[in-house]
């Protein structure tokens, strides 16, 4: 006689399967490393340039007060020399300022690269976070916005410091206390202003030092005009690319379309602002003497 054994039930030796929550596909370790790099580079941007710029033998290591004093003395010395070539004091401080801006520009560029990478990862995580809680999705979106704003600020820092490295003499003039009314600097500034405002009454031919000031001031604004024009072209290109990606994204994926459309619109708006900067600097570069006079009068 055959003995029939009961067939095993599905409950024996098995476990129930539940749907896994949707993964964002982004490594938490990668995000942590990028955040740490961002913090380190931000600190380096503030602390390192002065040390790096002063690392050259005889290069100096200026704090704000000593730099202002060095510029004051060098400016009077340079104007009094009657020569177009920088005096030793002016050459030393301009050389320092050039190295300072190069260091800042390089660090800011690296920081921008890190922030862009971090921003891409955060927005990618947000777009893939459909299975996460609403609070976590909001946190990802908020982090993406903050990082994007920091990246934009870093871009401005890169632009400003490249401009300063291209024309360090004019950039250094921002340290000049143009509001002084007594002393050698006040007398020197008065002579410079007179030559700029009315060259004929000031003696006709411009001193060589003034010609250098005007030409370098023009170069300072040409540099920003060129940088702004390049950035405007990049932003317009990004706007077009993201707009096309928005159209290529399925209508059902509303979050992706919303993010891509927003980026496209913001890129277009930013390009308009940057174009205004390019036009304004081009206008100043075409006729730099009045703008330089306004700056020395404390108007810029």
C-alpha positions in Angstrom: 0.0 0.0 0.0 1.4 3.4 -1.0 1.6 6.1 1.6 0.9 9.5 0.1 2.9 12.4 1.6 1.5 15.9 1.5 3.0 18.2 -1.1 5.1 21.0 0.5 3.3 24.3 0.7 4.7 27.6 -0.6 4.9 28.9 2.9 7.5 26.2 4.0 11.2 27.2 3.4 10.4 30.4 1.5 10.0 34.0 2.4 7.6 36.5 1.1 8.9 39.1 -1.4 8.2 42.8 -1.0 9.0 45.4 -3.7 12.3 47.1 -3.0 12.3 50.9 -2.7 13.5 52.6 -5.8 17.2 53.4 -5.6 18.6 56.8 -6.7 21.6 55.1 -8.2 24.0 57.6 -6.6 26.8 56.6 -4.2 26.5 58.1 -0.8 30.3 57.9 -0.4 30.8 59.9 -3.7 28.5 62.6 -2.4 30.3 62.7 1.0 33.7 63.0 -0.8 32.5 65.8 -3.0 31.0 67.7 -0.1 34.3 67.3 1.8 36.2 68.6 -1.2 33.9 71.6 -1.5 34.5 72.5 2.1 38.3 72.1 1.7 38.4 74.1 -1.5 36.3 76.9 0.0 38.8 77.2 2.9 41.7 77.1 0.5 40.2 79.9 -1.6 40.2 82.1 1.4 43.5 81.1 3.0 45.8 79.8 0.4 46.2 82.6 -2.3 48.0 85.0 0.1 50.5 82.3 1.0 51.0 81.1 -2.6 51.4 84.6 -3.9 54.0 85.4 -1.2 55.9 82.2 -1.7 58.2 83.8 -4.3 61.5 85.1 -2.7 60.9 88.8 -2.0 57.3 88.4 -3.0 55.9 89.7 0.3 53.0 88.3 2.3 50.4 91.1 2.6 47.4 91.4 4.9 44.7 93.9 3.9 46.2 96.8 5.8 49.8 96.4 4.7 48.6 95.8 1.1 46.7 99.1 1.1 49.8 100.9 2.5 52.1 99.3 -0.1 49.8 100.4 -2.9 49.6 103.9 -1.6 53.4 104.2 -1.4 54.0 102.5 -4.8 51.4 104.6 -6.6 53.0 107.9 -5.5 56.5 106.5 -6.3 55.4 105.4 -9.7 53.7 108.7 -10.7 56.7 110.7 -9.4 59.1 108.7 -11.5 57.8 110.2 -14.7 58.4 106.9 -16.4 56.0 104.4 -18.1 57.8 101.4 -16.7 56.7 100.4 -13.2 58.9 101.6 -10.3 60.4 98.8 -8.2 57.8 99.2 -5.5 54.9 99.1 -8.0 56.4 96.2 -9.9 56.7 94.2 -6.7 53.1 94.8 -5.6 51.6 94.2 -9.1 53.6 91.0 -9.4 52.2 89.9 -6.0 48.6 90.8 -7.0 49.0 88.8 -10.3 50.1 85.7 -8.5 47.3 86.2 -5.9 44.6 86.3 -8.6 46.1 83.3 -10.5 45.9 81.3 -7.3 42.4 82.3 -6.6 41.3 81.7 -10.2 42.8 78.1 -10.2 41.2 77.2 -6.8 37.8 78.7 -7.9 37.9 76.7 -11.2 38.6 73.5 -9.3 35.8 74.3 -6.8 33.5 75.0 -9.7 34.3 71.6 -11.2 33.6 69.9 -8.0 30.3 71.7 -7.4 29.1 71.0 -11.0 29.9 67.3 -10.4 28.1 67.4 -7.1 25.1 69.2 -8.6 24.8 66.7 -11.4 24.8 63.8 -8.9 22.2 65.4 -6.7 19.8 66.3 -9.5 20.3 62.8 -11.0 19.4 61.4 -7.6 16.3 63.6 -7.4 15.1 62.5 -10.8 15.5 58.8 -9.8 13.9 59.3 -6.4 10.3 58.4 -7.3 10.2 55.6 -4.7 11.5 57.7 -1.9 9.5 59.6 0.7 8.4 63.1 -0.1 10.6 64.5 2.6 13.7 62.9 1.1 12.8 64.1 -2.4 12.4 67.6 -1.1 15.8 67.3 0.7 17.5 66.2 -2.6 15.9 69.1 -4.5 16.9 71.6 -1.8 20.5 70.4 -1.9 20.5 70.5 -5.6 19.4 74.2 -5.6 21.9 75.2 -3.0 24.8 73.5 -4.8 23.7 75.1 -8.1 23.7 78.5 -6.5 27.2 77.8 -5.1 28.4 76.7 -8.5 27.1 80.0 -10.0 28.9 82.0 -7.3 32.1 80.0 -8.0 31.7 80.9 -11.7 31.6 84.6 -10.9 34.7 84.1 -8.7 36.5 82.5 -11.7 35.5 85.3 -14.0 36.6 88.1 -11.6 39.9 86.5 -10.8 40.8 85.8 -14.4 40.1 89.5 -15.1 42.3 90.4 -12.2 45.1 88.2 -13.4 44.9 89.7 -17.0 45.1 93.3 -15.7 46.5 93.2 -12.1 47.5 96.8 -12.1 44.0 98.1 -12.6 42.6 95.5 -10.2 45.1 96.6 -7.6 43.9 100.2 -7.9 40.8 99.0 -6.0 43.0 99.0 -3.0 44.0 102.7 -3.5 42.3 105.0 -0.8 41.1 107.5 -3.4 39.1 109.4 -0.9 42.2 110.9 0.9 42.3 114.7 0.9 45.7 115.2 2.6 49.3 114.0 2.0 51.3 112.9 -1.0 48.7 110.5 -2.3 46.0 113.3 -2.4 48.4 115.5 -4.4 49.2 112.7 -6.8 45.6 111.8 -7.3 44.7 115.4 -7.9 47.3 115.6 -10.7 46.1 112.4 -12.3 42.5 113.6 -12.1 43.4 116.9 -13.7 45.2 115.1 -16.6 42.2 112.9 -17.2 39.6 115.6 -16.9 41.3 118.3 -19.0 44.5 117.1 -20.6 45.2 120.5 -22.3 45.1 122.6 -19.0 47.2 119.9 -17.4 50.1 120.4 -19.8 49.0 118.8 -23.1 50.8 115.5 -23.5 49.8 112.8 -21.0 52.6 111.5 -18.7 53.8 108.0 -19.6 52.4 106.6 -16.3 49.0 107.9 -17.1 49.0 106.3 -20.5 49.8 103.0 -18.8 47.0 103.5 -16.4 44.5 104.2 -19.2 45.6 101.3 -21.4 45.6 98.8 -18.5 42.2 100.0 -17.4 41.0 99.4 -21.0 42.6 95.9 -20.9 40.8 95.2 -17.6 37.4 95.8 -19.2 38.3 94.1 -22.4 39.1 91.0 -20.4 35.7 91.0 -18.6 33.9 91.7 -21.9 35.6 88.7 -23.5 35.0 86.4 -20.5 31.3 87.5 -20.3 30.8 86.9 -24.1 32.2 83.4 -23.8 30.1 82.6 -20.8 27.0 84.0 -22.6 27.6 81.7 -25.5 28.0 78.7 -23.2 24.8 79.5 -21.3 22.9 80.0 -24.5 24.2 76.6 -25.7 23.2 75.0 -22.4 19.7 76.5 -22.7 19.2 75.0 -26.2 20.5 71.6 -25.1 18.3 71.4 -22.1 15.3 72.6 -24.0 15.8 69.9 -26.6 16.2 67.3 -23.8 12.9 68.6 -22.3 11.1 68.0 -25.6 12.7 64.5 -25.9 11.6 63.4 -22.4 8.3 61.5 -22.2 5.2 63.5 -21.1 4.7 60.9 -18.3 8.0 61.9 -16.7 6.9 65.2 -15.3 9.6 65.7 -12.7 12.4 65.3 -15.3 10.7 67.7 -17.7 10.2 70.2 -15.0 13.8 70.2 -13.9 15.2 70.3 -17.5 12.8 73.1 -18.5 13.7 75.1 -15.4 17.4 74.7 -16.1 16.9 75.8 -19.8 14.9 78.9 -18.7 17.5 79.9 -16.1 20.4 79.4 -18.5 18.6 81.7 -21.0 18.0 84.4 -18.3 21.5 84.2 -17.0 22.9 84.6 -20.6 21.0 87.9 -20.9 22.5 89.2 -17.7 26.0 88.1 -18.8 25.5 89.8 -22.2 24.7 93.1 -20.4 28.0 92.8 -18.5 29.8 92.1 -21.8 28.2 95.2 -23.5 28.9 97.5 -20.5 32.6 96.4 -20.3 33.0 96.8 -24.1 31.6 100.3 -23.9 34.0 101.2 -21.1 37.0 99.7 -22.9 36.3 101.8 -26.0 36.6 105.0 -24.0 38.4 104.1 -20.7 39.6 107.6 -19.6 36.2 108.9 -18.3 35.6 105.6 -16.5 39.0 105.8 -14.9 38.4 109.3 -13.8 35.0 108.3 -12.3 36.8 105.5 -10.4 39.4 107.8 -9.0 36.6 110.2 -8.0 35.1 107.3 -6.0 32.3 106.8 -8.4 33.0 103.1 -9.3 
